[in-house]
Amino acid sequence: MADLKYTPVPHDHATLLAKAKKRAGFTEAYDALELEYALAGQMLKARAKAGLTQDAVAERMGTTKSAVSRLEAAGRHAPSLTTLKKYAAAVGCDLQVKLVARKPA
């Protein structure tokens, strides 16, 4: 059985992002992936709140740690709703998807 103890790695996202924004083309590419980054952030927060490792989530989903890693990496993989439901269940959450009307320009 996988080790279920989770120890978060310290990370200063604001500093990393500020440094990256200095690179040409970064802001446009980052903005294009806004939804993917938001989803990945929610997934990471949910897993951390559940106190689970990627191994533990993988075991609960019936998949591999590398598959979970790909799911949590924004922009690298477009998961199906079925996969997102499995991930949500594995970390003790429900998945909600909604369409929001755009504001007039």
Sequence and secondary structure as in RCSB ss.txt:
>XXXX:A:sequence
MADLKYTPVPHDHATLLAKAKKRAGFTEAYDALELEYALAGQMLKARAKAGLTQDAVAERMGTTKSAVSRLEAAG
RHAPSLTTLKKYAAAVGCDLQVKLVARKPA
>XXXX:A:secstr
            HHHHHHHHTTSTTHHHHHHHTHHHHHHHHHHHHHHHHHT  HHHHHHHHTS HHHHHHHTSTT
T    HHHHHHHHHHTT             
